[in-house]
């Protein structure tokens, strides 16, 4: 099976400029706030693949300017231009996809080559587009009506289902929708002895052929109903419902007169036959069941029909795409989880799934389930917001890649006018900037947790001389907003908040221009160290009062805490000083301490011995200096 690598949409519905969505053949989880153009992706892909089943003359109306076609899907801000060779006016409105076999499908006013393309047709028949509206069609009946799913099957199912082929009127038909159209056309015409054009005679070969065709169509439709009735029950059970149903196919009928042909449509009636273990005969499910149960029932039927369709496809390189737009909006949370488990376990291996969601909590839940199924690397995450573009400015989609870096996300959210989230990503960008330059031990507290941004900034200033005072002032002016953007948003007026964000972007741009050289911290100020003699009962404990920094301050001042020799604290190696007398000078240079210890002959201390046997939290002083 083929998968979509790229989707390009230009001047179509909410898209007012060319936008390419890179999928890399992966599944897509897309959050789109209301009005952001999420469903424009759904309808763009649908329109493109649906065109493969249409005559070229039928597709142009979608790409004419809105004042020239009531069915125009062109963005209202799209400018008119002329094609160079034909001088034909158009709005540069198109949909294009490229699959992982480098095959491209495109549809526009100037390019309708996808119409009749056999691979595109097979792709449309094996792929499916399910949104909330298509699920709601199963329950869109008045209380007084007995539901007939004729319209659902005619418009949403038969065009994409193949039956066993049948030759009639010199042509071979396999598509169910084409067969139904043929049935409505009737058995054909002939000319009587008077020269009048009349319907074929009842005893003619043509009419017998038509009656055989009618029987074939009914038989194939009955087989489809049997497939759904047998298999959809398990799908419904997988969605958490102990419920069974029956779809009943009512044959169409016709009356052939001499000059007139009349037909009556088939019927598809839905009856609940079992509910929570109890046999029932509920002929109006839309009255008995709530919306969540009806949605689950409709979803089970659609997925079962999709299983049926897959078995009839002959092109191995067809696109297998399942586009779901707010599919779970009417399901209970427990049933959403069961549906996700089913989709991720079974359908994610057969289809490239595009999951479009307008509910951020549901988006996060789907993301959690993807990770729970260990499919994380197979999915891309993207978000869509209402942004601004053009002069004069107008609304347009702003697409944010889940894999983008923090600075790109900050700018995208700013364009989308989600200033609180933009501020959070500015903070993250600054944290990443500072921690990229600081060694890891600079960025963590003693308990191993990362320290706050303002402390990270102070350490960057401390261990580098590359930050000019002007940029330090820019950081300090933005710090309140960066450290607590949500609180700031509540207290500051909207225009000021936007202005503060622009200043923060300026700070990051200035930081990126700097050539930062960080001094290497060897041992932190206030670190406690203890020398333990390797062969004698002697120890010496002290604390740094300055950072030990490579090349700048490798001989910091130290505060002497205590020492002992053979169990005697403050042992004096000088006869004139009594044991237990603390040092007269509490702070001295580390080098001076080492020199003094090396002078005590009974200890035999060397500099290398001191460094190798002086311990800090993470090892020895010798290791810290390496």
Secondary structure in CASP SS format (residue, H / E / C, confidence):
PFRMAT SS
TARGET T0000
AUTHOR 0000-0000-0000
METHOD secondary structure of the structure
MODEL  1
X C 1.00
X E 1.00
X C 1.00
X E 1.00
X E 1.00
X E 1.00
X E 1.00
X E 1.00
X E 1.00
X E 1.00
X C 1.00
X E 1.00
X C 1.00
X C 1.00
X E 1.00
X C 1.00
X C 1.00
X C 1.00
X E 1.00
X E 1.00
X E 1.00
X E 1.00
X C 1.00
X C 1.00
X C 1.00
X C 1.00
X E 1.00
X E 1.00
X E 1.00
X E 1.00
X E 1.00
X E 1.00
X C 1.00
X C 1.00
X C 1.00
X C 1.00
X C 1.00
X H 1.00
X H 1.00
X H 1.00
X H 1.00
X H 1.00
X H 1.00
X H 1.00
X H 1.00
X H 1.00
X H 1.00
X H 1.00
X H 1.00
X H 1.00
X H 1.00
X H 1.00
X H 1.00
X C 1.00
X C 1.00
X H 1.00
X H 1.00
X H 1.00
X C 1.00
X H 1.00
X H 1.00
X H 1.00
X H 1.00
X C 1.00
X C 1.00
X C 1.00
X C 1.00
X C 1.00
X C 1.00
X C 1.00
X C 1.00
X C 1.00
X C 1.00
X E 1.00
X C 1.00
X C 1.00
X C 1.00
X C 1.00
X C 1.00
X C 1.00
X E 1.00
X E 1.00
X C 1.00
X C 1.00
X C 1.00
X C 1.00
X C 1.00
X C 1.00
X E 1.00
X E 1.00
X C 1.00
X C 1.00
X C 1.00
X E 1.00
X E 1.00
X E 1.00
X E 1.00
X E 1.00
X E 1.00
X C 1.00
X C 1.00
X C 1.00
X C 1.00
X E 1.00
X E 1.00
X E 1.00
X E 1.00
X E 1.00
X C 1.00
X C 1.00
X C 1.00
X C 1.00
X C 1.00
X C 1.00
X C 1.00
X C 1.00
X C 1.00
X H 1.00
X H 1.00
X H 1.00
X H 1.00
X H 1.00
X H 1.00
X H 1.00
X H 1.00
X H 1.00
X C 1.00
X E 1.00
X E 1.00
X E 1.00
X E 1.00
X H 1.00
X H 1.00
X H 1.00
X H 1.00
X H 1.00
X H 1.00
X H 1.00
X H 1.00
X C 1.00
X C 1.00
X C 1.00
X C 1.00
X C 1.00
X C 1.00
X C 1.00
X C 1.00
X E 1.00
X C 1.00
X H 1.00
X H 1.00
X H 1.00
X H 1.00
X H 1.00
X H 1.00
X H 1.00
X C 1.00
X H 1.00
X H 1.00
X H 1.00
X C 1.00
X E 1.00
X E 1.00
X E 1.00
X E 1.00
X E 1.00
X E 1.00
X E 1.00
X C 1.00
X C 1.00
X E 1.00
X E 1.00
X E 1.00
X E 1.00
X E 1.00
X H 1.00
X H 1.00
X H 1.00
X H 1.00
X H 1.00
X H 1.00
X H 1.00
X H 1.00
X H 1.00
X H 1.00
X C 1.00
X C 1.00
X C 1.00
X E 1.00
X E 1.00
X E 1.00
X C 1.00
X C 1.00
X C 1.00
X C 1.00
X C 1.00
X E 1.00
X E 1.00
X E 1.00
X C 1.00
X C 1.00
X C 1.00
X C 1.00
X C 1.00
X H 1.00
X H 1.00
X H 1.00
X H 1.00
X H 1.00
X H 1.00
X H 1.00
X H 1.00
X H 1.00
X H 1.00
X H 1.00
X H 1.00
X H 1.00
X H 1.00
X H 1.00
X H 1.00
X H 1.00
X H 1.00
X H 1.00
X H 1.00
X H 1.00
X H 1.00
X H 1.00
X H 1.00
X H 1.00
X H 1.00
X H 1.00
X H 1.00
X H 1.00
X H 1.00
X H 1.00
X H 1.00
X H 1.00
X H 1.00
X C 1.00
X C 1.00
X C 1.00
X C 1.00
X E 1.00
X E 1.00
X E 1.00
X E 1.00
X E 1.00
X E 1.00
X E 1.00
X E 1.00
X C 1.00
X C 1.00
X E 1.00
X E 1.00
X E 1.00
X E 1.00
X C 1.00
X C 1.00
X C 1.00
X C 1.00
X E 1.00
X E 1.00
X E 1.00
X E 1.00
X C 1.00
X C 1.00
X E 1.00
X E 1.00
X E 1.00
X E 1.00
X E 1.00
X E 1.00
X E 1.00
X E 1.00
X E 1.00
X C 1.00
X C 1.00
X E 1.00
X E 1.00
X E 1.00
X E 1.00
X E 1.00
X C 1.00
X C 1.00
X H 1.00
X H 1.00
X H 1.00
X H 1.00
X C 1.00
X C 1.00
X H 1.00
X H 1.00
X H 1.00
X H 1.00
X H 1.00
X H 1.00
X H 1.00
X H 1.00
X H 1.00
X H 1.00
X H 1.00
X H 1.00
X H 1.00
X H 1.00
X H 1.00
X H 1.00
X H 1.00
X H 1.00
X H 1.00
X H 1.00
X C 1.00
X C 1.00
X C 1.00
X C 1.00
X C 1.00
X C 1.00
X C 1.00
X C 1.00
X E 1.00
X C 1.00
X E 1.00
X E 1.00
X E 1.00
X E 1.00
X E 1.00
X C 1.00
X C 1.00
X C 1.00
X C 1.00
X C 1.00
X C 1.00
X C 1.00
X H 1.00
X H 1.00
X H 1.00
X H 1.00
X H 1.00
X H 1.00
X H 1.00
X H 1.00
X H 1.00
X H 1.00
X H 1.00
X H 1.00
X H 1.00
X C 1.00
X H 1.00
X H 1.00
X H 1.00
X C 1.00
X C 1.00
X E 1.00
X E 1.00
X E 1.00
X E 1.00
X E 1.00
X E 1.00
X C 1.00
X C 1.00
X H 1.00
X H 1.00
X H 1.00
X H 1.00
X H 1.00
X H 1.00
X H 1.00
X H 1.00
X H 1.00
X H 1.00
X H 1.00
X H 1.00
X H 1.00
X C 1.00
X C 1.00
X C 1.00
X H 1.00
X H 1.00
X H 1.00
X E 1.00
X E 1.00
X E 1.00
X E 1.00
X E 1.00
X E 1.00
X E 1.00
X E 1.00
X E 1.00
X E 1.00
X E 1.00
X C 1.00
X C 1.00
X C 1.00
X C 1.00
X E 1.00
X E 1.00
X E 1.00
X E 1.00
X E 1.00
X E 1.00
X E 1.00
X E 1.00
X C 1.00
X C 1.00
X C 1.00
X C 1.00
X H 1.00
X H 1.00
X H 1.00
X H 1.00
X H 1.00
X H 1.00
X H 1.00
X H 1.00
X H 1.00
X H 1.00
X C 1.00
X C 1.00
X C 1.00
X H 1.00
X H 1.00
X H 1.00
X H 1.00
X H 1.00
X H 1.00
X H 1.00
X H 1.00
X H 1.00
X H 1.00
X H 1.00
X H 1.00
X H 1.00
X H 1.00
X H 1.00
X H 1.00
X H 1.00
X H 1.00
X H 1.00
X C 1.00
X C 1.00
X H 1.00
X H 1.00
X H 1.00
X C 1.00
X E 1.00
X C 1.00
X C 1.00
X C 1.00
X C 1.00
X C 1.00
X E 1.00
X C 1.00
X C 1.00
X H 1.00
X H 1.00
X H 1.00
X H 1.00
X H 1.00
X H 1.00
X H 1.00
X H 1.00
X H 1.00
X H 1.00
X C 1.00
X E 1.00
X C 1.00
X C 1.00
X C 1.00
X C 1.00
X H 1.00
X H 1.00
X H 1.00
X H 1.00
X H 1.00
X H 1.00
X H 1.00
X H 1.00
X H 1.00
X H 1.00
X H 1.00
X H 1.00
X H 1.00
X H 1.00
X H 1.00
X C 1.00
X H 1.00
X H 1.00
X H 1.00
X H 1.00
X H 1.00
X H 1.00
X H 1.00
X C 1.00
X C 1.00
X H 1.00
X H 1.00
X H 1.00
X H 1.00
X H 1.00
X H 1.00
X H 1.00
X H 1.00
X H 1.00
X H 1.00
X H 1.00
X H 1.00
X H 1.00
X H 1.00
X H 1.00
X H 1.00
X H 1.00
X H 1.00
X H 1.00
X C 1.00
X C 1.00
X C 1.00
X C 1.00
X C 1.00
X E 1.00
X C 1.00
X C 1.00
X E 1.00
X E 1.00
X E 1.00
X C 1.00
X C 1.00
X C 1.00
X C 1.00
X E 1.00
X E 1.00
X E 1.00
X E 1.00
X E 1.00
X C 1.00
X C 1.00
X C 1.00
X C 1.00
X C 1.00
X E 1.00
X E 1.00
X E 1.00
X E 1.00
X E 1.00
X E 1.00
X E 1.00
X C 1.00
X C 1.00
X C 1.00
X E 1.00
X E 1.00
X C 1.00
X C 1.00
X C 1.00
X E 1.00
X C 1.00
X C 1.00
X C 1.00
X E 1.00
X E 1.00
X E 1.00
X E 1.00
X E 1.00
X E 1.00
X E 1.00
X E 1.00
X E 1.00
X C 1.00
X C 1.00
X E 1.00
X E 1.00
X C 1.00
X C 1.00
X C 1.00
X C 1.00
X C 1.00
X C 1.00
X C 1.00
X C 1.00
X C 1.00
X C 1.00
X C 1.00
X C 1.00
X C 1.00
X C 1.00
X C 1.00
X C 1.00
X C 1.00
X E 1.00
X E 1.00
X E 1.00
X H 1.00
X H 1.00
X H 1.00
X H 1.00
X H 1.00
X H 1.00
X H 1.00
X H 1.00
X H 1.00
X C 1.00
X C 1.00
X C 1.00
X C 1.00
X C 1.00
X C 1.00
X C 1.00
X C 1.00
X H 1.00
X H 1.00
X H 1.00
X H 1.00
X H 1.00
X H 1.00
X C 1.00
X E 1.00
X E 1.00
X E 1.00
X C 1.00
X C 1.00
X E 1.00
X E 1.00
X H 1.00
X H 1.00
X H 1.00
X H 1.00
X H 1.00
X C 1.00
END
